[in-house]
Amino acid sequence: MKPTTAQVEAGQAVYTRNILSAYDILVLGISNRYIWKCPSARIASLYNTHVSANHLDVGVGTGYFLDRCRYPASHPRIALMDLNANSLAFASRRIERYSPETYRQNILEPLSPPLPQKPFDSIGINFLLHCLPGAIANKAVALDHLKPLMNPGARIFGSTILQGGVPRSWLARKLMGFYNRKGIFANTEDDLHGLRAALTQRFDEVDIQVVGCVALFSARAG
Ligand SMILES: C[S@@+](CC[C@H](N)C(=O)[O-])C[C@H]1O[C@@H](n2cnc3c(N)ncnc32)[C@H](O)[C@@H]1O
């Protein structure tokens, strides 16, 4: 079922300048370690393994991992894509040393011009899927929109917070319930099986590691 505009808006509306200023400490520092039980160092390591010198990041937030990861070249091409203008501005300022390209897009809709001129060798979609409304089979339309932007052999990678097929503490269940009621998360139907199916239907060499209630994944375009 296609999500309503209000549901799509809710998934990105929380990222105001003030929230973004606190995001690294509250989400990447505290929640990841103590509530979702996946320290951000695990995600940083995913970036270091898969990021290329020709990288697109979608759902950029504060650009924390893009700022800290090790690129395989000193002057990587980096493009940022997000529905929220605050996230794009915050992340692009943070990594302005790389002169990033920016694209404002709703990833649930077919991409509209201006589009990137050339495809990418890696795409990061970290903590994006659990913000997108719908069941995984439906929100995976985002992967269909991104696939044409991938060179042959390019990697898509990231992580997402799941409800099913992963261990969740009492606190994790409470906070996830709260975020879902507010529309900040939309992962009530997200489980490990659905994530694996969405990736294997579209990509090769799918790898998924579960750490706490976070699934860290990577896959390769054919
Ligand atoms: C939880 S933040 C993730 C930030 C960053 N990737 C990280 O891992 O710290 C989710 C990001 O996805 C963006 N977003 C949410 N819904 C979107 C949509 N439909 N299309 C594009 N971006 C979206 C939000 O604006 C926000 O910047």
Ligand as a Chemical Component Dictionary entry (heavy atoms), coordinates in Angstrom:
data_LIG
# 
_chem_comp.id                   LIG 
_chem_comp.type                 NON-POLYMER 
_chem_comp.pdbx_formal_charge   0 
_chem_comp.three_letter_code    LIG 
# 
loop_
_chem_comp_atom.comp_id 
_chem_comp_atom.atom_id 
_chem_comp_atom.alt_atom_id 
_chem_comp_atom.type_symbol 
_chem_comp_atom.charge 
_chem_comp_atom.model_Cartn_x 
_chem_comp_atom.model_Cartn_y 
_chem_comp_atom.model_Cartn_z 
_chem_comp_atom.pdbx_ordinal 
LIG C1  C1  C 0  17.763 8.524  11.183 1  
LIG S1  S1  S 1  18.372 9.687  10.002 2  
LIG C2  C2  C 0  19.815 8.815  9.454  3  
LIG C3  C3  C 0  21.032 9.678  9.451  4  
LIG C4  C4  C 0  22.354 9.056  9.080  5  
LIG N1  N1  N 0  22.296 8.255  7.864  6  
LIG C5  C5  C 0  22.891 8.239  10.221 7  
LIG O1  O1  O 0  23.019 7.030  10.072 8  
LIG O2  O2  O -1 23.195 8.806  11.273 9  
LIG C6  C6  C 0  17.252 9.466  8.647  10 
LIG C7  C7  C 0  17.456 10.429 7.487  11 
LIG O3  O3  O 0  16.601 9.987  6.423  12 
LIG C8  C8  C 0  15.937 11.109 5.854  13 
LIG N2  N2  N 0  14.674 10.658 5.252  14 
LIG C9  C9  C 0  13.550 10.242 5.893  15 
LIG N3  N3  N 0  12.588 9.924  5.012  16 
LIG C10 C10 C 0  13.124 10.126 3.752  17 
LIG C11 C11 C 0  12.617 9.965  2.427  18 
LIG N4  N4  N 0  11.367 9.552  2.211  19 
LIG N5  N5  N 0  13.444 10.258 1.400  20 
LIG C12 C12 C 0  14.724 10.690 1.605  21 
LIG N6  N6  N 0  15.250 10.878 2.859  22 
LIG C13 C13 C 0  14.458 10.598 3.914  23 
LIG C14 C14 C 0  15.754 12.071 7.039  24 
LIG O4  O4  O 0  15.534 13.392 6.616  25 
LIG C15 C15 C 0  17.078 11.877 7.794  26 
LIG O5  O5  O 0  18.068 12.756 7.308  27 
# 
loop_
_chem_comp_bond.comp_id 
_chem_comp_bond.atom_id_1 
_chem_comp_bond.atom_id_2 
_chem_comp_bond.value_order 
_chem_comp_bond.pdbx_ordinal 
LIG C1  S1  SING 1  
LIG S1  C2  SING 2  
LIG S1  C6  SING 3  
LIG C2  C3  SING 4  
LIG C3  C4  SING 5  
LIG C4  N1  SING 6  
LIG C4  C5  SING 7  
LIG C5  O1  DOUB 8  
LIG C5  O2  SING 9  
LIG C6  C7  SING 10 
LIG C7  O3  SING 11 
LIG C7  C15 SING 12 
LIG O3  C8  SING 13 
LIG C8  N2  SING 14 
LIG C8  C14 SING 15 
LIG N2  C9  SING 16 
LIG N2  C13 SING 17 
LIG C9  N3  DOUB 18 
LIG N3  C10 SING 19 
LIG C10 C11 SING 20 
LIG C10 C13 DOUB 21 
LIG C11 N4  SING 22 
LIG C11 N5  DOUB 23 
LIG N5  C12 SING 24 
LIG C12 N6  DOUB 25 
LIG N6  C13 SING 26 
LIG C14 O4  SING 27 
LIG C14 C15 SING 28 
LIG C15 O5  SING 29 
# 
